[in-house]
Amino acid sequence: MTRIGIIGSAGRMGQAIARVAEATGHELAGGIDQGGDPADLAARSDVLVDFSSPRALAANLAAAQGAHIPIVIGTTGLEAEHHAMIDEAAGAIAVLQTGNTSLGVTLLAHLVREAAARLGEDWDIEVVETHHRMKVDAPSGTALLLGQAAAEGRGIDLASHSERGRDGITGKREVGAIGFAALRGGTVAGDHTVHFLGENERLALSHLAEDRTIFARGAVKAAEWLIGKGAGRYTMPQVLGL
């Protein structure tokens, strides 16, 4: 039995993780939200699972380090400064950060990387995602994860090859670019499709999330896997042995 502490426990993901953790025989060490004390929660936990906000990341990492326990970070909207914090914390504790905890999306990213590595630059890549109307960041963390997988397959830097927010007279599409499109509406948990568009043929690799529980299951599995790991930065593909 693992004692799991949830940061962002009142959110939809936090509540889903709590349900899955209890259903799989784990103990809930508790949960906190904005204004809560992550250090107190860490002291009662074997592992922290963080689905809160980027602005809370520094305090959450410090709490995990202070208690010498691992942390799973599923918070999206992270910037370069946040990844630098994670890299620093990973020198002392085990940290798993991901834009999506779904096991299906993890496998999808693997397939996208493989496809991008084998199809030439004459195949255009577009990442299209749809989420519920309440989502505040775009492109989604998952879309960026998939775009990064495509860039790694091509051996290119995603930041310098991204095309986003096309509007007006944008000119022709740049060769080798990875495009992103974000749709928002309704109660969609998360749909992602990576399109590979070549001459007279197209390939689409998709993942459709029907319920937020899939992300909770992956988060709990990641938390289980992270227990006992040495200091370092880990990924969801490692959880699946990819």
C-alpha positions as CSV (number, residue, x, y, z in Angstrom):
1,M,0.0,0.0,0.0
2,T,1.3,3.4,-1.0
3,R,0.4,6.6,0.7
4,I,-0.4,9.1,-2.1
5,G,-0.6,12.8,-1.5
6,I,-2.6,14.8,-4.0
7,I,-1.8,18.4,-4.8
8,G,-4.8,20.0,-6.6
9,S,-7.1,17.6,-4.8
10,A,-10.3,19.6,-5.4
11,G,-9.9,19.7,-9.1
12,R,-11.4,17.2,-11.5
13,M,-8.1,15.4,-12.0
14,G,-7.4,15.4,-8.3
15,Q,-10.8,13.9,-7.5
16,A,-10.3,11.2,-10.2
17,I,-6.9,10.3,-8.9
18,A,-8.3,9.9,-5.4
19,R,-11.0,7.5,-6.6
20,V,-8.6,5.4,-8.6
21,A,-6.0,5.3,-5.8
22,E,-8.6,4.1,-3.3
23,A,-10.0,1.6,-5.8
24,T,-6.6,0.1,-6.4
25,G,-5.8,-0.4,-2.7
26,H,-3.7,2.6,-1.9
27,E,-4.0,5.0,1.0
28,L,-4.8,8.6,0.5
29,A,-2.3,10.6,2.6
30,G,-4.5,13.7,2.0
31,G,-4.8,16.5,-0.5
32,I,-4.3,20.2,-0.7
33,D,-5.3,23.0,-2.9
34,Q,-4.4,26.7,-3.2
35,G,-3.3,28.0,0.2
36,G,-2.5,24.5,1.5
37,D,0.8,23.4,2.9
38,P,2.6,21.0,0.5
39,A,5.4,20.4,3.1
40,D,2.8,19.1,5.6
41,L,1.3,16.8,3.0
42,A,4.7,15.5,1.9
43,A,5.5,14.6,5.5
44,R,2.5,12.2,5.5
45,S,3.1,10.8,2.0
46,D,5.2,8.2,0.2
47,V,4.8,10.0,-3.1
48,L,3.2,13.3,-4.3
49,V,1.0,13.7,-7.4
50,D,0.8,17.3,-8.6
51,F,-2.0,18.5,-10.8
52,S,-2.2,22.0,-9.6
53,S,-0.7,25.1,-11.4
54,P,2.7,26.2,-12.6
55,R,2.9,29.0,-10.0
56,A,2.8,26.3,-7.2
57,L,5.5,24.2,-8.7
58,A,8.5,25.7,-6.8
59,A,6.8,25.1,-3.4
60,N,5.7,21.6,-4.4
61,L,9.2,20.5,-5.5
62,A,10.7,22.0,-2.3
63,A,8.2,20.0,-0.2
64,A,9.0,16.7,-2.0
65,Q,12.8,17.4,-1.6
66,G,12.3,18.3,2.1
67,A,10.5,15.0,2.7
68,H,12.9,13.0,0.4
69,I,10.0,11.5,-1.5
70,P,9.3,11.3,-5.3
71,I,6.8,13.5,-7.1
72,V,4.7,13.0,-10.3
73,I,4.0,16.3,-12.1
74,G,1.0,16.3,-14.4
75,T,0.5,20.1,-14.3
76,T,0.4,21.6,-17.8
77,G,1.3,25.1,-19.0
78,L,4.9,24.8,-17.8
79,E,7.5,27.2,-19.3
80,A,11.3,26.9,-19.6
81,E,11.8,28.3,-16.1
82,H,9.6,25.5,-14.6
83,H,11.5,22.8,-16.4
84,A,14.8,24.3,-15.0
85,M,13.3,23.9,-11.5
86,I,12.4,20.3,-12.2
87,D,15.9,19.5,-13.5
88,E,17.4,21.0,-10.4
89,A,15.0,19.0,-8.1
90,A,15.7,15.8,-10.0
91,G,19.3,16.0,-8.8
92,A,18.0,15.2,-5.3
93,I,14.8,13.2,-5.8
94,A,12.9,11.1,-8.4
95,V,10.7,13.3,-10.5
96,L,8.3,12.2,-13.3
97,Q,6.9,15.1,-15.4
98,T,4.6,14.6,-18.3
99,G,2.1,16.5,-20.3
100,N,-0.2,13.5,-20.2
101,T,-0.4,10.5,-17.9
102,S,-2.6,8.4,-20.2
103,L,-0.9,5.1,-21.0
104,G,-2.6,5.2,-24.5
105,V,-1.1,8.7,-25.2
106,T,2.3,7.5,-24.0
107,L,2.2,4.7,-26.6
108,L,0.8,7.2,-29.2
109,A,3.8,9.5,-28.7
110,H,6.1,6.5,-29.3
111,L,4.3,5.7,-32.6
112,V,4.5,9.4,-33.6
113,R,8.2,9.4,-33.0
114,E,8.7,6.3,-35.1
115,A,6.5,7.6,-37.9
116,A,8.3,11.0,-38.0
117,A,11.7,9.2,-38.1
118,R,10.7,7.2,-41.1
119,L,8.7,9.7,-43.2
120,G,10.7,12.4,-44.9
121,E,10.3,16.2,-44.8
122,D,7.9,16.0,-47.7
123,W,5.4,14.7,-45.2
124,D,3.8,17.6,-43.4
125,I,3.0,17.1,-39.7
126,E,0.0,18.7,-38.0
127,V,-1.2,18.2,-34.4
128,V,-4.9,18.8,-33.8
129,E,-6.4,18.8,-30.3
130,T,-9.8,19.3,-28.9
131,H,-10.6,20.0,-25.2
132,H,-13.5,21.2,-23.0
133,R,-14.5,24.8,-22.9
134,M,-12.9,25.3,-19.4
135,K,-9.3,24.5,-20.5
136,V,-7.1,27.6,-20.1
137,D,-3.9,26.7,-22.0
138,A,-3.3,26.0,-25.7
139,P,-1.8,24.0,-27.3
140,S,-2.5,21.4,-24.7
141,G,0.4,19.8,-22.8
142,T,-0.4,16.6,-24.7
143,A,-0.3,18.3,-28.1
144,L,3.1,19.7,-27.2
145,L,4.2,16.2,-26.0
146,L,3.2,14.8,-29.4
147,G,4.8,17.6,-31.3
148,Q,8.0,17.0,-29.3
149,A,7.9,13.3,-30.2
150,A,7.6,14.2,-33.9
151,A,10.5,16.7,-33.6
152,E,12.6,14.1,-31.9
153,G,11.8,11.6,-34.6
154,R,12.9,14.2,-37.2
155,G,16.0,15.2,-35.2
156,I,14.9,18.9,-35.1
157,D,14.1,21.5,-32.4
158,L,10.4,21.9,-31.9
159,A,10.5,25.5,-30.8
160,S,12.1,26.7,-34.1
161,H,9.9,24.5,-36.3
162,S,6.4,25.2,-34.8
163,E,3.6,26.9,-36.6
164,R,0.7,28.1,-34.4
165,G,-2.2,30.4,-34.5
166,R,-2.5,30.8,-38.3
167,D,-4.7,33.7,-39.2
168,G,-4.9,36.0,-42.2
169,I,-2.4,35.9,-45.1
170,T,0.2,33.6,-43.5
171,G,2.1,32.6,-46.6
172,K,2.8,29.0,-47.6
173,R,3.6,26.3,-45.1
174,E,7.3,26.0,-44.2
175,V,8.9,22.8,-45.2
176,G,9.6,20.6,-42.1
177,A,7.3,22.7,-39.9
178,I,5.1,21.0,-37.2
179,G,1.7,22.7,-37.0
180,F,-0.7,23.0,-34.1
181,A,-4.4,23.6,-34.0
182,A,-6.5,23.9,-30.8
183,L,-10.3,23.4,-30.6
184,R,-12.3,24.3,-27.5
185,G,-15.9,23.5,-26.6
186,G,-18.3,21.3,-24.7
187,T,-17.1,18.7,-22.2
188,V,-14.4,16.9,-24.3
189,A,-11.9,15.3,-22.0
190,G,-9.2,15.4,-24.7
191,D,-8.9,14.3,-28.3
192,H,-5.6,14.3,-30.2
193,T,-4.7,13.5,-33.7
194,V,-1.3,13.8,-35.4
195,H,-1.7,14.1,-39.2
196,F,1.1,13.1,-41.5
197,L,0.2,14.5,-44.9
198,G,2.2,13.4,-48.0
199,E,1.7,13.6,-51.7
200,N,-1.6,11.9,-52.5
201,E,-1.7,10.0,-49.1
202,R,-2.3,10.8,-45.5
203,L,-1.7,9.0,-42.2
204,A,-3.5,9.9,-39.0
205,L,-2.6,8.6,-35.5
206,S,-5.2,9.4,-32.9
207,H,-6.1,9.1,-29.2
208,L,-9.6,9.9,-27.9
209,A,-10.1,10.3,-24.2
210,E,-13.7,9.3,-23.2
211,D,-13.3,9.9,-19.4
212,R,-10.7,11.7,-17.2
213,T,-10.3,8.4,-15.3
214,I,-7.8,7.2,-17.9
215,F,-5.4,10.0,-16.9
216,A,-5.9,9.2,-13.2
217,R,-5.1,5.5,-13.8
218,G,-1.9,6.5,-15.5
219,A,-1.0,9.0,-12.8
220,V,-1.4,6.3,-10.1
221,K,0.6,3.8,-12.1
222,A,3.4,6.3,-12.5
223,A,3.3,7.0,-8.7
224,E,3.6,3.3,-8.0
225,W,6.4,2.9,-10.4
226,L,8.3,5.9,-9.0
227,I,8.6,4.6,-5.5
228,G,12.1,3.4,-4.8
229,K,13.6,5.0,-7.8
230,G,16.9,7.0,-7.4
231,A,17.2,10.7,-8.0
232,G,16.6,11.7,-11.6
233,R,14.0,12.9,-14.1
234,Y,11.8,10.1,-15.4
235,T,9.1,9.9,-18.2
236,M,5.9,8.0,-18.9
237,P,7.5,5.9,-21.6
238,Q,9.8,4.4,-18.9
239,V,6.7,3.4,-16.9
240,L,5.7,1.4,-20.0
241,G,9.2,0.1,-20.6
242,L,9.4,1.9,-24.0
